Amino acid sequence: MIAVLQRVIEASVKIEGVIVGSIDKGILVLLGIEESDNLEDIDWLVKKIINLRIFNDENDVMNINLIDEGGNLLVISQFTLHASTKKGNRPSYIKAAKPEIAIPLYEQFVTVAESHLGKTIQTGKFGADMKVSLVNDGPVTIIIDTKDKK
């Protein structure tokens, strides 16, 4: 799994002009799932995301995690994070998981995140044409790949 995290003041996702998910202060997660991802990757990634100390403390130092900040999560599926651009000018998405694998893993990611945070996670809709808006705070943008755990 690849996750692009953006610390946000606010973020939302629209489908066909209707807001289907929105948060105020928190983290927008763009999540790419590949064929080899599993429940261990989900658990590791969720714990990493919610425990990253990327929110400012009273001294303006990034020293507070999402839980202690009381922040929210907006999780958007994004298969294009697995684009290969090695050959030619048309990206290949061969590493991205097919929907029959990716959808259950995406849903499990949301369930695990809700369990760890103790609150509802906002989402888009897997496979939909989504319009994502955000106000990046900092800006802070971090990329995490579960294949680089060690």
PyMOL commands that set and color helices and strands:
alter all, ss='L'
color gray80, all
select helices_A, chain A and resi 39-51+66-69+79-82+99-117+146-148
alter helices_A, ss='H'
color red, helices_A
select strands_A, chain A and resi 2-15+18-23+26-32+55-56+62-64+72-77+122-123+130-145
alter strands_A, ss='S'
color yellow, strands_A
deselect
rebuild
show_as cartoon
